[in-house]
């Protein structure tokens, strides 16, 4: 299968690209390398040293029999080049990771808000329009987020996989049932762009029969996969800063350098999680099980377990003897929420979930300890505030 991986140099995109090439697919990475540029703007680097894209590709070619290609391309701005590539290369599938992925970064300033919308929404729409114009039958697998559902209380209700069955009352007292997209409740500009993606997918699937799988992914933890461990130059990103570091990886890194674990708010926020190895496997399963022509958008909840942030911090503290520091929450969100998620689709396709265990947690701590000299502790605090009142609370700490 020929597969374009948009954003294939990023945190989830790189191990996904390597895994697909390892499975024997013809992989072409399309990336504008913006994530590397954002590191420069934020004056922070991945905790793990990241090789150049050229060195990464060279390393993969040396350790495998299936080299990947790379094309530097901005899909949000270079529509004609994207269209020409689709027509010339005729990919069977396109995996879409090419979006600014951090909620805190999307709330940092008016500039980052606008960039997130411009990049994410334009990129997704350009991809859909290009496939229609090409006249080709290309399956899109898009990396979405569990955050489209919102993190308010759902009163114990299970979040279904994308679609909600509802009863619609009529004036004559009768009712009828139908399935609708689960109501969206974005918690940041980043999450808002993902909800807009959903509507774009709904329309182009309905109007142009584009085959689409939308993966609503939980928070990713872990660093490397079996494929990225084949050579040091293939090492994946490990973001630890307040904008791009994901909560569990941040806890594990903080424990490794004896920095108090930063719990923002009460710790009562419940989140969905997935290990990087499972994230890669889910994309592979989605590609291997595409929707049929005329089928509605497939939506999978790409997560394996849910945890309350405060309880997660206590688990890491018990494992590593770390201390916990409770700080003001920069996010405008519920103090506590429940989160019960239906993820049976991937389980039925054969996913064997990787759940949190002490061995895997220790493995991430060991990675963090190896690179502690690369950590800039000034970049650890979360300072990108959702509102002006929260910004004031952060400044007081």
N, C-alpha and C positions, 0 to 999 in steps of 0.2 A: 504494500500500500504506500502511495506517495502522500506524505503528510507535511503541511506547512505548520510550523509552531510559531505563532506570533507572540513576541515577548519571550522567546526561548532562552534568553540569557539571564532571566530573573530567578528569584528564590524558588518558586514552584516550577517555572518554565524550564530551567536548566536540567534538573533531575528528570523531568518528564521527557525532554528531548533525548537525553542519554538513554533512558529506559526504552523508548520507542525504537531508537536505533539498535539497541541491544536485542530487541525482539525481531530485528531483521527488516524494519520498515525503512523506506527512503525518506529521510528527514531533512527538511530545509528550514533553518531558523531565520525568521524575519524579525529584526529588532532595531529600534533606533538608539539603543544603549542609553536611554534616558535615566534608568535607575542608577547607572554609574555617575552620570552628571549630577543627579540629585545628591549623591554622597559628597561631591565637591561643594555644592551649594550649602549643604548642612555642616560641612567641615567635620565629617565623621566617616569612618570606614567600617566595613564588615569586620567582626571580631576575627573571623578566619580570613587569611589572605586570599584574594580572588585573582586568579590569572586573567590575562587579557583574553578576549574571545578568540583571538588567533591561536594563543597557546592552548586554550581549552580544546579547540578543534584538532590541533596537532596531536595533543595527548590522546584524545579519543581515537584518532586514526592509528596511533601506535599500539593501543591496547585492544583494538577490536578489528574486525574484518569488514566493518560497515561504516565508512566515514560519513559525516554530516556536512552539509553546506551551510554557509551563512551569507545573508544579504542584508546590508544595513538599509533600513526603510522605515519611514514614519507613516503608518497607515492612516493617521488622523490628518495628514497634510498632503501626502503624495498619492492621491487617488489613481491617477492614470498609470503610474508605475505598478501599483497594486493590481489594477485590472489587467495590465499587460502580462504580469507574472502569472496570474491565474489562468489567463488564456493560453500562454505559452507552455506552462508547466503542467496544467491540468491536474491539480491535486485531487485525490480522492476525498480527503478530509482536511479541515483546518482547525487546529486547536488555538483558541483565542485567550492568551494571557496578557495581551498588550494593553493593560490598563494600569493607571496609577492605583496602587493597591492599599494604601494606608489611610485609615480614617483620621488619625491625628494630623497627618500631613495635609489632608484635604481641609482641615479646619484651622490651619496655622495662620492664614492671612487671606485677604481678598484675592491676592495673586495666586496662592495655591488652590483656593476654591475654584477660581476661573480656569486654571490649568487643568484641574481634575475633570471638570465638566467638558472643556474643549477636547482634551485628549481622549477621555473614555467614551463619551457619547459620539463624537465625530468618528472615532476609530471604528466603533461597532457599526455605525450606520454606513460608513464607507465600505466596510467588508460586505455587508448585506447587499448594498447597491451594486457592488462590483460582481458579486456572484450572479445576481439577476442579469446584469448586462452581459456577462460572459456566456450566458445560456447553458452553463454546465450544472450538473447535479453534484454539488459539493456538500458534504455533511460538516456542519459546524459543531464543535464541542467547546462550550464557553465556560470559563471559570467564574462563577458568580459567588455569592456569599449568603450564609445563613442570616446575615444582618438585614436582608430584605424583609424578613418577617417582623423585625423589631424585637427589642429586648424588654418590653414591658410585660406585666403579668398576663399570662394567657389563661389564668384561673384553672390551671390543671389540665387544660385541653392539649391534646397531642397535635403538634404541627405536622400537617400532611406534606407529601412531596409535591409542592407547588400548587396543587389544585384543591379547592375546598368545595365540598358538596353543600349546597344551600337549598332551603325551601323558600319559594317566592309566593307571598300571599296575593290573591287577586281580589278585586272589588266585590265579586260575588261570593267570597268566602272560601273558594277553592284554593288549592296550592299546587305548585308544580316544582319538581326538583331539577337542578342543573348544577354543573361544576363550573366554577369561576377561578381565576387566579387568586391565590390567597391574598387578602388585603395587605398592601405594603405599608410598612411603618419605618422608613429609613431613619437612622440615628445620627447621620453625618452626611456631608456632601458626597463623600465617597459612596456610601450606601445608597444615596439617592440616585447616583449614576447607574448603579446596578439594577434599581427598580425601573429606571428608564430603559435599560437594556431589555428587561422582560417584556415591556410593551412593544419595543421594536421587533423582538423575536415573534411575539404574538401576531403582529401585523404582517410581517414578511412571510411567516409560515402560512397564514390564512390567505394572503393575496397572491403569493408567488410559489407556494409549496416548497420553500426551502426547508431542508431537513436539519433540525437543530436539537441539540442536547444541552441543557443548562444545568450546571453543577452548582448547587448552593452549598458552598464549602464552609466548614467550621474553621476555627483557629488552628493553624498548622504549627506543630512543634517538632523538634528534632532537627537534624542538620543534613546528614548524608544518607544516601541509599546504597544498596550493594553495588550499583553501577558506578556511582561517583567515588566510591572508595578504591576503585581500580588504579588510580594514579593521583598523587597529591595535587596535580594541576587541575583535576576535575572537581576539587572540593567545592561544596556549595556555600552560599552566603550564610552568615549567622549575624542577623541584625539584633542589636541590643539597645539601641538608643530609644528615646521617648517617643519618636514619631513612627519608626518602622519595626521596632522590636515587638514580637508577639509575647503575650503575657507569661506563658510558661517558660519559654526560652529565656526571657528576661529574669524570671525568678532563679532559674538554674545558673545563669551567668552571674547574677548577683551573689548567689551562695558560693560560687567558685572563687570570687575575689573578696569574700568576707564583707560584702556591702549589704546592709539591711534590706530585706525583701520589701519592695514598694507596693503596698496595697492601697489603692486609691478609693476613698469612700469607706463604706462599712465592710466591703468584701462580700456583700450579699448578692453581687451580680453573678448570674449563672451563664456560662458560655458552652458552646459546642466545640469539641476538639477532634483533631485527626493527626496521626503521625505522618511525616513526609513520605514514608514508604507507602502508606495506604493511599495518600493523595495521588501519587504516581500510578498506583495500581488501578485506582478508580477511573482515571483518564483512559487508561488502556482498555478497561472493561467497557467504557462508554463508546470508544471507537469500534470495538469488536461487536457491539450490539446496537447498531444505529437504528433510528426510527425508519419505518417504511415510508415510501412516497405517499403523501396525503395524510400521514399521521401527524397529530398535533405535537407541539414542542414537548419533548421528554424533559422532565424536571426531576433530578435526583438530589436528595439531601446527603451531601458528601461529608459525613461526620461519623464517628464511631462511639463517642461517649460525651456526656455533659458533666461539668463540675462547677461548683461555686468557687469563685476566685479566692475568697478567704480560706476555704477549706483546702484548696490547692496549695496556697502559701504555707499552711500548717503542715501539709504532707511533705513539702520540700524542706521546711525547717526541721522537721523530725529526722529526715534522711541525712541532712547536711550540718545540723547544729547551727543553722542560721537564725538570726533574729528577724522580727517583722516590724516594719514601720508603717503606721497608718497615716495616709496623707489626704489632703483635699482632692476630690475627684474633678479632673478637668472636663469630664464629659457631662452633658446634660441628659441624664438618664434616670430611670427608676432606681431607688436605693437598693431594692431587692427584686428579683424576678424568678419565676420558675421557667423551665425549658425542657419540655418533653418532646422528642423529635422522632418521627417515623423515618427510618432509613432502610426499610426492608428491600428496596429495589436492588441496591448493591449487594446485600446479603444473599439475595436470591440468584444474583449473577455469579456468586462464588467468592465474594470478598471475605477473607478471614481476618477480622479486625485486630489491629495492634493496639492493645489497651495500655494505659499507664501502669508500668511496673517499675520497681526500684532499680532493676538492672538497666533499663533503657534511660531512666532519669539520670542515673550515675554516669552513663555513657556520654550524655550531653554535658554534664558537669566536667567530665574529664576533657572533653573538647575545649570547653571554656577555660579550664585551668591551663591548658597548653598554650593558649594565646592571651593570657592576662596582660602581658606587656603591651598589647595592642588596644587595650581598653582605655578610653578617655572618660573618666568618671563624671566629668562635667556634662557629658551627653546622655547620662542615664536618666535624669529626671524627666517626667512628662510635663511639658510646659505649654503645649498647644491647647489652649482653652476653647471650649465651645461657645461661651458667652463672656461678656465683660465682667459680670459678677464673679464668675469662676476664675477669671484671670486675676482678679483682685485677691481672692482667697489663696491662690497659688503663690502670689508675690509675698504674702505675709509669712509663708513657711520658710 
